[in-house]
Amino acid sequence: MEAKYFFEMGNYEKAYRLASEAYNLNPYNRMAFTIKTQSKISIKWQHFINDANTYFKKIEKIADKKTITKKDKLRVKIMLEILNEEYKTLTPSILLPKNLKQKAKEKYIKAKKLYEQLFS
């Protein structure tokens, strides 16, 4: 139950850890298995969102420069390509929190539009 609480609160790593402990104690605990699995998936989605935030900050720094070099353009292109590909590899799940999916989708759309504007 504690793992479910942390999952619902968005602390997926702690939920994963607690659900893993509960599952190890009782491998027939279906709730622990489900929370463990969903937490693992949610962690990947959260990492994507964190990566996107980091990359967008770096892109903004590059955009604020007076002159943008070829090297900077290539960095931006690679960061956006990574985000676009990373989003495609995320495992879909009905049990994922809607806000997590929505945030990830917004980051993906932003990266995709920016890539199309700059490199198409």
N, CA, C and O atoms as CSV, one atom per row, in Angstrom:
chain,resi,resn,atom,element,x,y,z
A,1,MET,N,N,0.830,-1.196,0.000
A,1,MET,CA,C,0.000,0.000,0.000
A,1,MET,C,C,0.871,1.255,0.000
A,1,MET,O,O,0.540,2.259,-0.631
A,2,GLU,N,N,1.983,1.177,0.716
A,2,GLU,CA,C,2.878,2.324,0.767
A,2,GLU,C,C,3.461,2.604,-0.611
A,2,GLU,O,O,3.603,3.765,-0.995
A,3,ALA,N,N,3.799,1.567,-1.356
A,3,ALA,CA,C,4.331,1.734,-2.712
A,3,ALA,C,C,3.287,2.389,-3.607
A,3,ALA,O,O,3.612,3.244,-4.430
A,4,LYS,N,N,2.044,1.988,-3.442
A,4,LYS,CA,C,0.965,2.587,-4.245
A,4,LYS,C,C,0.830,4.071,-3.927
A,4,LYS,O,O,0.630,4.888,-4.826
A,5,TYR,N,N,0.940,4.413,-2.662
A,5,TYR,CA,C,0.865,5.811,-2.251
A,5,TYR,C,C,1.954,6.639,-2.952
A,5,TYR,O,O,1.669,7.700,-3.507
A,6,PHE,N,N,3.194,6.150,-2.923
A,6,PHE,CA,C,4.287,6.891,-3.535
A,6,PHE,C,C,4.143,6.950,-5.060
A,6,PHE,O,O,4.528,7.936,-5.688
A,7,PHE,N,N,3.592,5.897,-5.643
A,7,PHE,CA,C,3.335,5.910,-7.082
A,7,PHE,C,C,2.330,7.003,-7.418
A,7,PHE,O,O,2.528,7.774,-8.356
A,8,GLU,N,N,1.256,7.061,-6.646
A,8,GLU,CA,C,0.218,8.070,-6.871
A,8,GLU,C,C,0.752,9.486,-6.640
A,8,GLU,O,O,0.289,10.435,-7.273
A,9,MET,N,N,1.721,9.627,-5.737
A,9,MET,CA,C,2.297,10.938,-5.448
A,9,MET,C,C,3.363,11.339,-6.471
A,9,MET,O,O,3.844,12.472,-6.452
A,10,GLY,N,N,3.730,10.426,-7.354
A,10,GLY,CA,C,4.704,10.742,-8.384
A,10,GLY,C,C,6.146,10.433,-8.018
A,10,GLY,O,O,7.067,10.788,-8.753
A,11,ASN,N,N,6.341,9.774,-6.887
A,11,ASN,CA,C,7.686,9.375,-6.480
A,11,ASN,C,C,7.897,7.931,-6.965
A,11,ASN,O,O,7.799,6.979,-6.191
A,12,TYR,N,N,8.186,7.799,-8.255
A,12,TYR,CA,C,8.216,6.484,-8.895
A,12,TYR,C,C,9.394,5.631,-8.448
A,12,TYR,O,O,9.283,4.407,-8.377
A,13,GLU,N,N,10.502,6.258,-8.151
A,13,GLU,CA,C,11.670,5.490,-7.723
A,13,GLU,C,C,11.438,4.844,-6.354
A,13,GLU,O,O,11.788,3.684,-6.138
A,14,LYS,N,N,10.848,5.606,-5.442
A,14,LYS,CA,C,10.564,5.040,-4.121
A,14,LYS,C,C,9.465,3.979,-4.224
A,14,LYS,O,O,9.519,2.952,-3.546
A,15,ALA,N,N,8.483,4.232,-5.065
A,15,ALA,CA,C,7.421,3.248,-5.276
A,15,ALA,C,C,8.008,1.963,-5.855
A,15,ALA,O,O,7.618,0.867,-5.451
A,16,TYR,N,N,8.927,2.087,-6.783
A,16,TYR,CA,C,9.569,0.910,-7.380
A,16,TYR,C,C,10.333,0.121,-6.326
A,16,TYR,O,O,10.243,-1.105,-6.259
A,17,ARG,N,N,11.081,0.843,-5.509
A,17,ARG,CA,C,11.886,0.199,-4.464
A,17,ARG,C,C,10.990,-0.549,-3.464
A,17,ARG,O,O,11.264,-1.699,-3.120
A,18,LEU,N,N,9.936,0.103,-3.009
A,18,LEU,CA,C,9.034,-0.523,-2.036
A,18,LEU,C,C,8.263,-1.699,-2.646
A,18,LEU,O,O,8.096,-2.738,-2.007
A,19,ALA,N,N,7.800,-1.525,-3.875
A,19,ALA,CA,C,7.065,-2.602,-4.541
A,19,ALA,C,C,7.978,-3.797,-4.794
A,19,ALA,O,O,7.542,-4.945,-4.699
A,20,SER,N,N,9.236,-3.534,-5.112
A,20,SER,CA,C,10.202,-4.625,-5.315
A,20,SER,C,C,10.409,-5.412,-4.030
A,20,SER,O,O,10.464,-6.642,-4.044
A,21,GLU,N,N,10.522,-4.693,-2.923
A,21,GLU,CA,C,10.681,-5.365,-1.629
A,21,GLU,C,C,9.470,-6.231,-1.318
A,21,GLU,O,O,9.605,-7.377,-0.888
A,22,ALA,N,N,8.284,-5.671,-1.540
A,22,ALA,CA,C,7.055,-6.424,-1.260
A,22,ALA,C,C,6.942,-7.632,-2.181
A,22,ALA,O,O,6.518,-8.707,-1.756
A,23,TYR,N,N,7.319,-7.455,-3.430
A,23,TYR,CA,C,7.251,-8.560,-4.387
A,23,TYR,C,C,8.262,-9.654,-4.043
A,23,TYR,O,O,7.976,-10.841,-4.197
A,24,ASN,N,N,9.439,-9.250,-3.580
A,24,ASN,CA,C,10.450,-10.234,-3.182
A,24,ASN,C,C,9.990,-11.045,-1.973
A,24,ASN,O,O,10.307,-12.229,-1.859
A,25,LEU,N,N,9.246,-10.409,-1.076
A,25,LEU,CA,C,8.718,-11.120,0.090
A,25,LEU,C,C,7.608,-12.091,-0.299
A,25,LEU,O,O,7.487,-13.177,0.268
A,26,ASN,N,N,6.803,-11.683,-1.274
A,26,ASN,CA,C,5.688,-12.524,-1.704
A,26,ASN,C,C,5.518,-12.400,-3.218
A,26,ASN,O,O,4.889,-11.451,-3.685
A,27,PRO,N,N,6.060,-13.332,-3.986
A,27,PRO,CA,C,5.979,-13.254,-5.444
A,27,PRO,C,C,4.549,-13.383,-5.997
A,27,PRO,O,O,4.334,-13.178,-7.191
A,28,TYR,N,N,3.592,-13.714,-5.161
A,28,TYR,CA,C,2.201,-13.804,-5.598
A,28,TYR,C,C,1.438,-12.504,-5.355
A,28,TYR,O,O,0.241,-12.420,-5.629
A,29,ASN,N,N,2.131,-11.497,-4.845
A,29,ASN,CA,C,1.520,-10.201,-4.570
A,29,ASN,C,C,1.351,-9.455,-5.900
A,29,ASN,O,O,2.292,-8.841,-6.405
A,30,ARG,N,N,0.143,-9.520,-6.452
A,30,ARG,CA,C,-0.122,-8.928,-7.760
A,30,ARG,C,C,-0.046,-7.402,-7.728
A,30,ARG,O,O,0.407,-6.782,-8.691
A,31,MET,N,N,-0.480,-6.808,-6.642
A,31,MET,CA,C,-0.431,-5.352,-6.548
A,31,MET,C,C,1.024,-4.881,-6.549
A,31,MET,O,O,1.362,-3.906,-7.220
A,32,ALA,N,N,1.872,-5.563,-5.809
A,32,ALA,CA,C,3.290,-5.193,-5.769
A,32,ALA,C,C,3.915,-5.346,-7.152
A,32,ALA,O,O,4.699,-4.500,-7.581
A,33,PHE,N,N,3.566,-6.428,-7.849
A,33,PHE,CA,C,4.104,-6.648,-9.188
A,33,PHE,C,C,3.655,-5.549,-10.147
A,33,PHE,O,O,4.456,-5.037,-10.929
A,34,THR,N,N,2.381,-5.191,-10.084
A,34,THR,CA,C,1.845,-4.146,-10.966
A,34,THR,C,C,2.494,-2.803,-10.677
A,34,THR,O,O,2.897,-2.098,-11.602
A,35,ILE,N,N,2.600,-2.445,-9.415
A,35,ILE,CA,C,3.207,-1.158,-9.061
A,35,ILE,C,C,4.680,-1.151,-9.432
A,35,ILE,O,O,5.197,-0.138,-9.902
A,36,LYS,N,N,5.351,-2.254,-9.228
A,36,LYS,CA,C,6.766,-2.360,-9.607
A,36,LYS,C,C,6.927,-2.137,-11.112
A,36,LYS,O,O,7.778,-1.359,-11.542
A,37,THR,N,N,6.120,-2.810,-11.890
A,37,THR,CA,C,6.189,-2.700,-13.343
A,37,THR,C,C,5.843,-1.290,-13.818
A,37,THR,O,O,6.553,-0.710,-14.639
A,38,GLN,N,N,4.755,-0.754,-13.296
A,38,GLN,CA,C,4.326,0.580,-13.716
A,38,GLN,C,C,5.295,1.665,-13.246
A,38,GLN,O,O,5.492,2.666,-13.935
A,39,SER,N,N,5.886,1.470,-12.097
A,39,SER,CA,C,6.875,2.437,-11.601
A,39,SER,C,C,8.100,2.447,-12.506
A,39,SER,O,O,8.650,3.505,-12.813
A,40,LYS,N,N,8.516,1.273,-12.923
A,40,LYS,CA,C,9.668,1.176,-13.817
A,40,LYS,C,C,9.395,1.909,-15.135
A,40,LYS,O,O,10.254,2.629,-15.642
A,41,ILE,N,N,8.214,1.720,-15.673
A,41,ILE,CA,C,7.823,2.417,-16.905
A,41,ILE,C,C,7.741,3.919,-16.659
A,41,ILE,O,O,8.214,4.711,-17.474
A,42,SER,N,N,7.144,4.309,-15.543
A,42,SER,CA,C,6.993,5.732,-15.211
A,42,SER,C,C,8.336,6.421,-15.028
A,42,SER,O,O,8.494,7.589,-15.383
A,43,ILE,N,N,9.300,5.703,-14.475
A,43,ILE,CA,C,10.644,6.263,-14.294
A,43,ILE,C,C,11.235,6.625,-15.657
A,43,ILE,O,O,11.864,7.673,-15.807
A,44,LYS,N,N,11.036,5.770,-16.630
A,44,LYS,CA,C,11.548,6.055,-17.979
A,44,LYS,C,C,10.877,7.287,-18.570
A,44,LYS,O,O,11.533,8.115,-19.202
A,45,TRP,N,N,9.579,7.404,-18.367
A,45,TRP,CA,C,8.860,8.584,-18.860
A,45,TRP,C,C,9.361,9.842,-18.148
A,45,TRP,O,O,9.542,10.887,-18.773
A,46,GLN,N,N,9.581,9.733,-16.842
A,46,GLN,CA,C,10.080,10.882,-16.079
A,46,GLN,C,C,11.487,11.269,-16.535
A,46,GLN,O,O,11.804,12.455,-16.622
A,47,HIS,N,N,12.327,10.281,-16.826
A,47,HIS,CA,C,13.672,10.569,-17.333
A,47,HIS,C,C,13.604,11.300,-18.669
A,47,HIS,O,O,14.401,12.204,-18.924
A,48,PHE,N,N,12.662,10.916,-19.516
A,48,PHE,CA,C,12.491,11.614,-20.789
A,48,PHE,C,C,12.150,13.079,-20.555
A,48,PHE,O,O,12.712,13.963,-21.202
A,49,ILE,N,N,11.239,13.333,-19.639
A,49,ILE,CA,C,10.835,14.716,-19.339
A,49,ILE,C,C,12.021,15.502,-18.786
A,49,ILE,O,O,12.239,16.650,-19.173
A,50,ASN,N,N,12.780,14.896,-17.891
A,50,ASN,CA,C,13.962,15.561,-17.325
A,50,ASN,C,C,15.007,15.841,-18.409
A,50,ASN,O,O,15.596,16.921,-18.445
A,51,ASP,N,N,15.233,14.862,-19.288
A,51,ASP,CA,C,16.175,15.058,-20.391
A,51,ASP,C,C,15.716,16.203,-21.285
A,51,ASP,O,O,16.518,17.044,-21.690
A,52,ALA,N,N,14.425,16.229,-21.590
A,52,ALA,CA,C,13.885,17.283,-22.442
A,52,ALA,C,C,14.097,18.654,-21.806
A,52,ALA,O,O,14.498,19.598,-22.486
A,53,ASN,N,N,13.832,18.765,-20.517
A,53,ASN,CA,C,14.034,20.048,-19.829
A,53,ASN,C,C,15.500,20.480,-19.896
A,53,ASN,O,O,15.802,21.649,-20.133
A,54,THR,N,N,16.395,19.531,-19.687
A,54,THR,CA,C,17.831,19.832,-19.740
A,54,THR,C,C,18.237,20.277,-21.138
A,54,THR,O,O,18.943,21.273,-21.298
A,55,TYR,N,N,17.790,19.540,-22.143
A,55,TYR,CA,C,18.153,19.879,-23.523
A,55,TYR,C,C,17.567,21.224,-23.942
A,55,TYR,O,O,18.241,21.999,-24.620
A,56,PHE,N,N,16.338,21.513,-23.556
A,56,PHE,CA,C,15.742,22.790,-23.924
A,56,PHE,C,C,16.481,23.966,-23.277
A,56,PHE,O,O,16.599,25.030,-23.884
A,57,LYS,N,N,16.971,23.783,-22.065
A,57,LYS,CA,C,17.772,24.829,-21.419
A,57,LYS,C,C,19.063,25.051,-22.180
A,57,LYS,O,O,19.477,26.192,-22.384
A,58,LYS,N,N,19.709,23.958,-22.607
A,58,LYS,CA,C,20.945,24.078,-23.384
A,58,LYS,C,C,20.679,24.742,-24.729
A,58,LYS,O,O,21.478,25.560,-25.186
A,59,ILE,N,N,19.570,24.397,-25.361
A,59,ILE,CA,C,19.210,25.001,-26.647
A,59,ILE,C,C,18.951,26.491,-26.484
A,59,ILE,O,O,19.347,27.288,-27.335
A,60,GLU,N,N,18.290,26.869,-25.398
A,60,GLU,CA,C,18.036,28.293,-25.135
A,60,GLU,C,C,19.344,29.055,-24.956
A,60,GLU,O,O,19.481,30.174,-25.449
A,61,LYS,N,N,20.314,28.453,-24.248
A,61,LYS,CA,C,21.623,29.095,-24.079
A,61,LYS,C,C,22.292,29.316,-25.424
A,61,LYS,O,O,22.873,30.371,-25.678
A,62,ILE,N,N,22.202,28.310,-26.280
A,62,ILE,CA,C,22.797,28.435,-27.610
A,62,ILE,C,C,22.076,29.515,-28.407
A,62,ILE,O,O,22.720,30.306,-29.096
A,63,ALA,N,N,20.763,29.560,-28.325
A,63,ALA,CA,C,19.973,30.543,-29.066
A,63,ALA,C,C,20.243,31.968,-28.588
A,63,ALA,O,O,20.091,32.916,-29.359
A,64,ASP,N,N,20.638,32.130,-27.331
A,64,ASP,CA,C,20.913,33.457,-26.782
A,64,ASP,C,C,22.269,34.017,-27.213
A,64,ASP,O,O,22.548,35.197,-27.003
A,65,LYS,N,N,23.099,33.185,-27.807
A,65,LYS,CA,C,24.408,33.662,-28.263
A,65,LYS,C,C,24.237,34.633,-29.428
A,65,LYS,O,O,23.269,34.554,-30.184
A,66,LYS,N,N,25.194,35.548,-29.558
A,66,LYS,CA,C,25.143,36.504,-30.664
A,66,LYS,C,C,25.377,35.813,-32.000
A,66,LYS,O,O,24.709,36.104,-32.992
A,67,THR,N,N,26.342,34.889,-32.008
A,67,THR,CA,C,26.604,34.134,-33.230
A,67,THR,C,C,26.505,32.640,-32.915
A,67,THR,O,O,27.019,32.154,-31.907
A,68,ILE,N,N,25.834,31.947,-33.805
A,68,ILE,CA,C,25.658,30.510,-33.630
A,68,ILE,C,C,26.535,29.796,-34.657
A,68,ILE,O,O,26.394,29.988,-35.865
A,69,THR,N,N,27.435,28.977,-34.145
A,69,THR,CA,C,28.382,28.289,-35.010
A,69,THR,C,C,27.761,27.009,-35.588
A,69,THR,O,O,26.687,26.578,-35.169
A,70,LYS,N,N,28.455,26.423,-36.549
A,70,LYS,CA,C,28.006,25.149,-37.113
A,70,LYS,C,C,27.983,24.071,-36.037
A,70,LYS,O,O,27.110,23.204,-36.010
A,71,LYS,N,N,28.969,24.154,-35.153
A,71,LYS,CA,C,29.053,23.196,-34.043
A,71,LYS,C,C,27.819,23.306,-33.143
A,71,LYS,O,O,27.270,22.290,-32.714
A,72,ASP,N,N,27.383,24.533,-32.859
A,72,ASP,CA,C,26.185,24.754,-32.046
A,72,ASP,C,C,24.944,24.217,-32.747
A,72,ASP,O,O,24.094,23.592,-32.114
A,73,LYS,N,N,24.839,24.457,-34.045
A,73,LYS,CA,C,23.691,23.957,-34.806
A,73,LYS,C,C,23.637,22.435,-34.775
A,73,LYS,O,O,22.567,21.838,-34.650
A,74,LEU,N,N,24.794,21.828,-34.890
A,74,LEU,CA,C,24.862,20.376,-34.848
A,74,LEU,C,C,24.460,19.843,-33.476
A,74,LEU,O,O,23.769,18.830,-33.377
A,75,ARG,N,N,24.890,20.522,-32.427
A,75,ARG,CA,C,24.498,20.122,-31.061
A,75,ARG,C,C,22.979,20.169,-30.890
A,75,ARG,O,O,22.369,19.246,-30.348
A,76,VAL,N,N,22.387,21.266,-31.364
A,76,VAL,CA,C,20.935,21.418,-31.255
A,76,VAL,C,C,20.240,20.307,-32.033
A,76,VAL,O,O,19.281,19.704,-31.549
A,77,LYS,N,N,20.727,20.045,-33.229
A,77,LYS,CA,C,20.125,18.998,-34.065
A,77,LYS,C,C,20.196,17.643,-33.368
A,77,LYS,O,O,19.211,16.905,-33.343
A,78,ILE,N,N,21.336,17.319,-32.812
A,78,ILE,CA,C,21.506,16.030,-32.133
A,78,ILE,C,C,20.598,15.931,-30.905
A,78,ILE,O,O,19.973,14.895,-30.679
A,79,MET,N,N,20.523,16.999,-30.116
A,79,MET,CA,C,19.668,16.972,-28.923
A,79,MET,C,C,18.206,16.742,-29.308
A,79,MET,O,O,17.505,15.962,-28.663
A,80,LEU,N,N,17.753,17.422,-30.356
A,80,LEU,CA,C,16.367,17.268,-30.785
A,80,LEU,C,C,16.108,15.875,-31.361
A,80,LEU,O,O,15.045,15.295,-31.140
A,81,GLU,N,N,17.069,15.351,-32.087
A,81,GLU,CA,C,16.928,13.991,-32.621
A,81,GLU,C,C,16.864,12.965,-31.496
A,81,GLU,O,O,16.090,12.010,-31.560
A,82,ILE,N,N,17.678,13.168,-30.473
A,82,ILE,CA,C,17.656,12.257,-29.323
A,82,ILE,C,C,16.283,12.276,-28.659
A,82,ILE,O,O,15.734,11.224,-28.332
A,83,LEU,N,N,15.732,13.465,-28.461
A,83,LEU,CA,C,14.418,13.564,-27.823
A,83,LEU,C,C,13.344,12.900,-28.673
A,83,LEU,O,O,12.488,12.186,-28.151
A,84,ASN,N,N,13.388,13.130,-29.969
A,84,ASN,CA,C,12.377,12.539,-30.844
A,84,ASN,C,C,12.454,11.019,-30.837
A,84,ASN,O,O,11.424,10.346,-30.815
A,85,GLU,N,N,13.643,10.483,-30.856
A,85,GLU,CA,C,13.806,9.028,-30.852
A,85,GLU,C,C,13.503,8.431,-29.477
A,85,GLU,O,O,12.907,7.358,-29.378
A,86,GLU,N,N,13.910,9.122,-28.434
A,86,GLU,CA,C,13.671,8.620,-27.077
A,86,GLU,C,C,12.177,8.512,-26.782
A,86,GLU,O,O,11.731,7.560,-26.141
A,87,TYR,N,N,11.410,9.491,-27.251
A,87,TYR,CA,C,9.967,9.461,-27.020
A,87,TYR,C,C,9.336,8.241,-27.687
A,87,TYR,O,O,8.436,7.612,-27.130
A,88,LYS,N,N,9.812,7.919,-28.873
A,88,LYS,CA,C,9.253,6.790,-29.621
A,88,LYS,C,C,9.521,5.450,-28.936
A,88,LYS,O,O,8.803,4.478,-29.172
A,89,THR,N,N,10.546,5.393,-28.093
A,89,THR,CA,C,10.883,4.136,-27.417
A,89,THR,C,C,10.182,3.968,-26.070
A,89,THR,O,O,10.291,2.914,-25.444
A,90,LEU,N,N,9.465,4.994,-25.621
A,90,LEU,CA,C,8.768,4.900,-24.337
A,90,LEU,C,C,7.636,3.878,-24.427
A,90,LEU,O,O,6.894,3.833,-25.409
A,91,THR,N,N,7.523,3.069,-23.391
A,91,THR,CA,C,6.506,2.026,-23.350
A,91,THR,C,C,5.158,2.626,-22.972
A,91,THR,O,O,5.018,3.220,-21.903
A,92,PRO,N,N,4.161,2.473,-23.849
A,92,PRO,CA,C,2.830,2.997,-23.491
A,92,PRO,C,C,2.172,2.105,-22.440
A,92,PRO,O,O,2.401,0.896,-22.401
A,93,SER,N,N,1.368,2.711,-21.608
A,93,SER,CA,C,0.657,1.949,-20.589
A,93,SER,C,C,-0.610,2.697,-20.191
A,93,SER,O,O,-0.610,3.920,-20.050
A,94,ILE,N,N,-1.665,1.953,-20.017
A,94,ILE,CA,C,-2.943,2.543,-19.606
A,94,ILE,C,C,-2.865,3.048,-18.169
A,94,ILE,O,O,-3.545,4.010,-17.811
A,95,LEU,N,N,-2.048,2.412,-17.353
A,95,LEU,CA,C,-1.984,2.748,-15.929
A,95,LEU,C,C,-1.079,3.931,-15.608
A,95,LEU,O,O,-1.023,4.372,-14.460
A,96,LEU,N,N,-0.368,4.451,-16.609
A,96,LEU,CA,C,0.491,5.612,-16.353
A,96,LEU,C,C,-0.353,6.823,-15.979
A,96,LEU,O,O,-1.449,7.000,-16.511
A,97,PRO,N,N,0.139,7.647,-15.081
A,97,PRO,CA,C,-0.584,8.879,-14.752
A,97,PRO,C,C,-0.738,9.763,-15.992
A,97,PRO,O,O,0.208,9.946,-16.758
A,98,LYS,N,N,-1.926,10.300,-16.175
A,98,LYS,CA,C,-2.218,11.110,-17.360
A,98,LYS,C,C,-1.318,12.338,-17.455
A,98,LYS,O,O,-0.908,12.721,-18.550
A,99,ASN,N,N,-1.008,12.958,-16.315
A,99,ASN,CA,C,-0.170,14.152,-16.345
A,99,ASN,C,C,1.242,13.824,-16.820
A,99,ASN,O,O,1.884,14.650,-17.469
A,100,LEU,N,N,1.723,12.642,-16.506
A,100,LEU,CA,C,3.053,12.219,-16.945
A,100,LEU,C,C,3.072,12.047,-18.464
A,100,LEU,O,O,3.989,12.508,-19.144
A,101,LYS,N,N,2.051,11.381,-18.978
A,101,LYS,CA,C,1.955,11.191,-20.428
A,101,LYS,C,C,1.793,12.537,-21.142
A,101,LYS,O,O,2.382,12.766,-22.198
A,102,GLN,N,N,0.994,13.414,-20.554
A,102,GLN,CA,C,0.740,14.721,-21.170
A,102,GLN,C,C,2.005,15.570,-21.223
A,102,GLN,O,O,2.298,16.185,-22.248
A,103,LYS,N,N,2.756,15.607,-20.123
A,103,LYS,CA,C,4.005,16.371,-20.098
A,103,LYS,C,C,4.992,15.844,-21.125
A,103,LYS,O,O,5.628,16.618,-21.841
A,104,ALA,N,N,5.116,14.527,-21.195
A,104,ALA,CA,C,6.042,13.914,-22.148
A,104,ALA,C,C,5.618,14.228,-23.582
A,104,ALA,O,O,6.456,14.531,-24.432
A,105,LYS,N,N,4.336,14.154,-23.841
A,105,LYS,CA,C,3.838,14.442,-25.188
A,105,LYS,C,C,4.104,15.894,-25.570
A,105,LYS,O,O,4.488,16.184,-26.703
A,106,GLU,N,N,3.897,16.807,-24.617
A,106,GLU,CA,C,4.163,18.231,-24.874
A,106,GLU,C,C,5.639,18.461,-25.214
A,106,GLU,O,O,5.963,19.221,-26.127
A,107,LYS,N,N,6.523,17.801,-24.472
A,107,LYS,CA,C,7.965,17.939,-24.731
A,107,LYS,C,C,8.315,17.387,-26.108
A,107,LYS,O,O,9.113,17.971,-26.841
A,108,TYR,N,N,7.709,16.259,-26.445
A,108,TYR,CA,C,7.963,15.642,-27.749
A,108,TYR,C,C,7.490,16.551,-28.878
A,108,TYR,O,O,8.212,16.759,-29.852
A,109,ILE,N,N,6.288,17.089,-28.753
A,109,ILE,CA,C,5.738,17.969,-29.794
A,109,ILE,C,C,6.601,19.214,-29.945
A,109,ILE,O,O,6.863,19.664,-31.060
A,110,LYS,N,N,7.039,19.765,-28.827
A,110,LYS,CA,C,7.905,20.943,-28.865
A,110,LYS,C,C,9.215,20.624,-29.591
A,110,LYS,O,O,9.667,21.402,-30.431
A,111,ALA,N,N,9.815,19.491,-29.270
A,111,ALA,CA,C,11.073,19.088,-29.908
A,111,ALA,C,C,10.864,18.829,-31.394
A,111,ALA,O,O,11.689,19.219,-32.220
A,112,LYS,N,N,9.778,18.181,-31.724
A,112,LYS,CA,C,9.491,17.862,-33.123
A,112,LYS,C,C,9.281,19.128,-33.945
A,112,LYS,O,O,9.822,19.252,-35.044
A,113,LYS,N,N,8.498,20.069,-33.416
A,113,LYS,CA,C,8.244,21.326,-34.130
A,113,LYS,C,C,9.529,22.125,-34.304
A,113,LYS,O,O,9.794,22.666,-35.377
A,114,LEU,N,N,10.312,22.194,-33.254
A,114,LEU,CA,C,11.565,22.932,-33.312
A,114,LEU,C,C,12.501,22.312,-34.340
A,114,LEU,O,O,13.157,23.027,-35.097
A,115,TYR,N,N,12.563,21.000,-34.367
A,115,TYR,CA,C,13.410,20.303,-35.338
A,115,TYR,C,C,12.943,20.604,-36.766
A,115,TYR,O,O,13.757,20.879,-37.647
A,116,GLU,N,N,11.641,20.551,-36.981
A,116,GLU,CA,C,11.101,20.822,-38.315
A,116,GLU,C,C,11.356,22.262,-38.736
A,116,GLU,O,O,11.655,22.517,-39.903
A,117,GLN,N,N,11.245,23.201,-37.815
A,117,GLN,CA,C,11.474,24.615,-38.129
A,117,GLN,C,C,12.925,24.883,-38.477
A,117,GLN,O,O,13.221,25.671,-39.376
A,118,LEU,N,N,13.827,24.229,-37.767
A,118,LEU,CA,C,15.241,24.532,-37.924
A,118,LEU,C,C,15.942,23.699,-39.002
A,118,LEU,O,O,16.885,24.173,-39.635
A,119,PHE,N,N,15.490,22.475,-39.209
A,119,PHE,CA,C,16.268,21.569,-40.042
A,119,PHE,C,C,15.515,20.944,-41.206
A,119,PHE,O,O,16.027,20.019,-41.836
A,120,SER,N,N,14.312,21.424,-41.510
A,120,SER,CA,C,13.580,20.877,-42.659
A,120,SER,C,C,13.556,21.851,-43.810
A,120,SER,O,O,12.983,21.554,-44.858
